[in-house]
Amino acid sequence: MKYNAKNYEYIIVGSGPGGAPVAFELAKAGKNVLLLERGAYHTRFLGLPFGMRLSERFFVFNRSKEGVVMERGITVGGSSMIYQGNVFEPRDSFIEAMGMDFRHEVKEIKDDIGTSTLPSSFYGRNGHVGLKRLIDAASEMGIPFEEQEKFVDPERCRKGCDACMMGCPHDAKWTTRRLVDQAIAEYPGNFELRASSPVDKLIFSEGRKKVTGVQLRNGEHIYGDRVILAAGGIGSPAIMLRSGVDTVGKRFFMDPMTILYGISKEKKGGQWGEQTFSHAIESYSESDGFMIGNNAAMGTYMVMSAIRPGVALENWYKFPWVKRGMGLFVKLAEDDRGEIYPNERTSKPMTESDHRRMQRGVDVAIDIMVRAGAKESSISQLRWAGGHPGGTIEIGKHVDRKFQTEFENLYVCDASIFPVSPGAPPSLSIMAMSKLLSKYLNGTVTPEERMVVHERYR
């Protein structure tokens, strides 16, 4: 068994939205920080098709025992490397459920990074009008699409690329890897990154009341004054389970999607050269718990054909008409059924309510596509694929409003602590939570200043 002789003030597990911001802020404040990342620092061959290696088991093979497909970023930058860069501010109802107000940090992050919608020059390229027709059809139905704010620099972004979820080969999308790189450059005496260093379990003091460090998968022991788990909604509870904490991971959600793909009746009626998730219908988020977003033609075809053999067989004949492709997705805030296992495999059954609400969203999406000119007989579906696992170390049960667990010196800061699904991509909320945690630890803000007490969550 190997031992690391250096004792760190903070050991942070995970370099994605939950880990990188707090690591950066602590190093900036002069703390001695070790950031551990399970994945490698991938720099080459980003984008299609090799960018799929940034996801656990290439995304295609990472499934629950029920067959639900899940996406997890296993690389420096974590899941921020494989998100679309969309900016969703937390709803008031979500803040109330969390019991802490991190909206100030949301604003700070947006101001620091800068957000924008994509310019009009990114749409309708080479005369393809699929997206415009989808927007017009939805507007006529009284459920308008809204342009999406993104952490994407249009000056760097390449029109027609649509490789945001494969690592962004043009470095146009902001990811938490930038914070890691900045910390390495500016605080070399305080900050250390170790990539390709999967954490196996926690190290406890005698009596198991205090966490004193972590054990890597290779057996190496690393000690620190405080440990922050930010390995995500699956990774963090699995580490705790392998450490003998068997109360976590008994529920979770992951915002599953149904992806729809069809063929336009007209030669240039598809979404060729568009970017995925540039627009979304949010009208149903509060009432039915789903949103609808746009998918680009080529990316949708490839994802649907790669993930499930049955869908691939259903779609193979459409390839000659891929430029006519029209795509939408329905993203659902589903019920919190499921379980995480110590080996990071999962069980994710879908409830009757999940099926009913998803079908409602699919019916709306198909109606939009048909009104926009898609052949109804050509529309195929890929159901139950998602990438926002959370709720596995629920705040108020396993973690308090200071991000602390029942064990001294152990904190958790990622989507695993969400008590409910936010019903939208969670990256901005997680980053804001991470920045707030750094303020608690640095003593610039007290938890009492940010407590939110709501009668429903007493």
Backbone hydrogen bonds, N-H to C=O, Kabsch-Sander energy under -0.5 kcal/mol:
donor,donor_aa,acceptor,acceptor_aa,energy
4,N,221,H,-2.7
5,A,3,Y,-0.6
8,Y,6,K,-0.6
8,Y,223,Y,-2.2
9,E,32,N,-1.2
10,Y,32,N,-1.9
11,I,226,R,-2.5
12,I,10,Y,-0.5
12,I,34,L,-2.9
13,V,228,I,-2.8
14,G,12,I,-0.8
14,G,36,L,-3.2
20,A,16,G,-2.3
23,A,19,G,-2.2
24,F,20,A,-2.7
25,E,21,P,-2.4
26,L,22,V,-2.2
27,A,23,A,-2.2
28,K,24,F,-2.5
29,A,25,E,-1.4
30,G,27,A,-1.7
31,K,26,L,-2.5
33,V,31,K,-0.8
33,V,190,N,-3.8
34,L,10,Y,-2.5
35,L,192,E,-3.2
36,L,12,I,-3.0
36,L,34,L,-0.6
37,E,194,R,-2.4
40,A,74,I,-0.5
42,H,40,A,-1.2
47,G,166,M,-2.9
51,G,47,G,-3.4
52,M,49,P,-1.5
53,R,50,F,-1.9
54,L,51,G,-1.8
55,S,52,M,-1.4
56,E,72,R,-2.6
58,F,55,S,-1.9
59,F,56,E,-1.9
60,V,58,F,-3.9
61,F,57,R,-2.0
62,N,59,F,-0.9
63,R,61,F,-1.1
64,S,68,V,-2.3
65,K,346,T,-2.2
67,G,64,S,-2.0
69,V,384,W,-2.0
70,M,62,N,-2.8
71,E,386,G,-1.8
74,I,54,L,-3.4
74,I,72,R,-0.6
75,T,73,G,-0.6
76,V,40,A,-2.0
78,G,75,T,-2.9
80,S,77,G,-1.6
81,M,78,G,-1.7
82,I,79,S,-1.1
83,Y,80,S,-0.5
87,V,149,E,-2.5
88,F,86,N,-0.7
89,E,87,V,-0.5
95,I,91,R,-2.1
96,E,92,D,-2.4
97,A,93,S,-1.8
98,M,94,F,-2.3
99,G,95,I,-1.9
100,M,95,I,-0.9
101,D,450,R,-2.2
102,F,100,M,-0.7
106,V,102,F,-1.6
107,K,103,R,-2.0
108,E,104,H,-2.1
109,I,105,E,-2.6
110,K,106,V,-2.3
111,D,107,K,-2.6
112,D,108,E,-2.5
113,I,109,I,-2.7
114,G,110,K,-2.4
116,S,150,K,-1.8
122,F,119,P,-2.0
123,Y,120,S,-1.7
127,G,124,G,-1.3
128,H,125,R,-1.9
129,V,268,K,-2.7
130,G,270,G,-2.4
133,R,129,V,-2.2
134,L,130,G,-2.0
135,I,131,L,-2.6
136,D,132,K,-2.7
137,A,133,R,-2.4
138,A,134,L,-2.4
139,S,135,I,-2.1
140,E,136,D,-2.2
141,M,137,A,-1.2
142,G,139,S,-1.4
143,I,138,A,-2.4
146,E,280,A,-2.7
148,Q,278,S,-2.6
150,K,116,S,-2.1
151,F,85,G,-3.2
152,V,150,K,-1.1
153,D,172,A,-2.6
156,R,153,D,-1.2
157,C,153,D,-2.2
159,K,157,C,-0.6
161,C,158,R,-1.9
166,M,163,A,-2.0
167,G,81,M,-0.9
167,G,164,C,-1.1
168,C,163,A,-1.7
171,D,168,C,-1.6
174,W,151,F,-3.0
178,R,175,T,-1.7
180,V,176,T,-1.7
181,D,177,R,-2.7
182,Q,178,R,-2.3
183,A,179,L,-2.5
184,I,180,V,-2.3
185,A,181,D,-2.1
186,E,182,Q,-2.8
187,Y,183,A,-2.4
190,N,187,Y,-1.4
191,F,187,Y,-2.2
192,E,33,V,-1.7
194,R,35,L,-2.7
196,S,39,G,-3.0
197,S,37,E,-2.9
200,D,215,Q,-2.7
201,K,215,Q,-1.7
203,I,213,G,-2.8
204,F,202,L,-0.5
205,S,210,K,-2.9
208,R,205,S,-2.3
211,V,408,E,-2.5
212,T,203,I,-2.8
213,G,203,I,-1.1
214,V,222,I,-2.5
215,Q,201,K,-3.0
216,L,220,E,-2.9
217,R,198,P,-2.5
219,G,216,L,-2.0
221,H,2,K,-2.8
222,I,214,V,-2.7
223,Y,6,K,-0.6
224,G,212,T,-2.3
225,D,8,Y,-2.6
226,R,9,E,-1.1
227,V,409,N,-2.8
228,I,11,I,-2.8
229,L,227,V,-0.5
229,L,411,Y,-3.0
230,A,13,V,-2.4
230,A,228,I,-0.6
233,G,389,P,-0.7
235,G,231,A,-0.7
236,S,232,G,-2.2
238,A,234,I,-1.8
239,I,235,G,-2.0
240,M,236,S,-1.8
241,L,237,P,-2.9
242,R,238,A,-2.5
243,S,239,I,-0.9
244,G,241,L,-1.7
245,V,240,M,-2.6
246,D,244,G,-1.2
248,V,245,V,-0.7
249,G,392,T,-2.9
253,F,390,G,-2.2
257,M,385,A,-2.1
258,T,330,V,-1.9
259,I,382,L,-2.7
260,L,328,L,-3.2
261,Y,380,S,-2.1
262,G,326,M,-2.6
264,S,324,R,-2.4
265,K,373,G,-2.5
269,G,266,E,-1.6
271,Q,325,G,-3.1
272,W,323,K,-0.6
274,E,271,Q,-1.5
277,F,294,N,-3.3
278,S,275,Q,-0.8
280,A,146,E,-1.8
281,I,292,I,-3.3
282,E,280,A,-0.6
285,S,282,E,-1.6
288,D,284,Y,-2.4
289,G,284,Y,-1.3
290,F,284,Y,-1.0
291,M,331,K,-2.2
292,I,281,I,-1.7
293,G,329,F,-2.1
294,N,279,H,-1.4
295,N,327,G,-2.3
297,A,271,Q,-1.6
300,T,296,A,-1.6
301,Y,297,A,-2.0
302,M,298,M,-2.4
303,V,299,G,-2.5
304,M,300,T,-2.5
305,S,301,Y,-2.1
306,A,302,M,-1.8
307,I,303,V,-2.2
308,R,304,M,-1.0
312,A,308,R,-2.3
313,L,309,P,-2.5
314,E,310,G,-1.6
315,N,311,V,-1.3
316,W,312,A,-1.3
318,K,315,N,-1.8
319,F,316,W,-1.3
321,W,318,K,-1.9
322,V,319,F,-2.1
324,R,321,W,-1.9
325,G,322,V,-1.8
326,M,262,G,-2.8
327,G,295,N,-0.7
328,L,260,L,-1.4
329,F,293,G,-2.5
330,V,258,T,-2.4
331,K,291,M,-2.7
331,K,329,F,-0.5
332,L,256,P,-2.8
333,A,289,G,-3.5
334,E,332,L,-1.2
337,R,335,D,-1.2
339,E,347,S,-2.2
340,I,249,G,-2.9
341,Y,345,R,-2.4
344,E,341,Y,-2.6
347,S,339,E,-2.3
355,H,351,T,-2.3
356,R,352,E,-2.3
357,R,353,S,-2.7
358,M,354,D,-2.6
359,Q,355,H,-2.3
360,R,356,R,-1.8
361,G,357,R,-2.0
362,V,358,M,-2.7
363,D,359,Q,-2.6
364,V,360,R,-1.8
365,A,361,G,-2.5
366,I,362,V,-2.8
367,D,363,D,-2.0
368,I,364,V,-2.2
369,M,365,A,-2.4
370,V,366,I,-2.7
371,R,367,D,-2.3
372,A,368,I,-1.7
373,G,370,V,-1.4
374,A,369,M,-2.6
375,K,263,I,-2.8
376,E,374,A,-0.6
378,S,375,K,-1.5
379,I,375,K,-0.5
379,I,376,E,-1.2
380,S,261,Y,-2.7
382,L,259,I,-2.4
383,R,381,Q,-0.5
384,W,257,M,-0.6
385,A,257,M,-1.5
386,G,69,V,-2.9
387,G,254,M,-0.6
388,H,254,M,-1.5
390,G,253,F,-2.6
391,G,415,A,-2.0
393,I,416,S,-3.3
394,E,391,G,-0.5
395,I,417,I,-2.3
396,G,399,V,-3.6
397,K,394,E,-1.7
398,H,394,E,-2.8
399,V,394,E,-1.1
400,D,404,Q,-2.7
403,F,400,D,-2.1
405,T,410,L,-2.5
408,E,209,K,-2.6
410,L,407,F,-1.7
411,Y,227,V,-2.7
411,Y,409,N,-0.5
412,V,403,F,-2.0
413,C,229,L,-2.7
417,I,414,D,-1.7
418,F,415,A,-1.4
430,I,426,P,-2.5
431,M,427,S,-2.6
432,A,428,L,-2.3
433,M,429,S,-2.4
434,S,430,I,-2.4
435,K,431,M,-2.2
436,L,432,A,-2.2
437,L,433,M,-2.6
438,S,434,S,-1.7
439,K,435,K,-1.4
440,Y,436,L,-2.1
441,L,437,L,-2.6
442,N,438,S,-2.3
443,G,439,K,-0.7
443,G,440,Y,-0.7
444,T,439,K,-1.7
445,V,439,K,-1.3
449,E,446,T,-1.2
450,R,446,T,-0.6
450,R,447,P,-1.2
451,M,447,P,-0.6
451,M,448,E,-0.6
452,V,99,G,-2.0
454,H,452,V,-0.6
457,Y,454,H,-1.5
458,R,455,E,-1.2
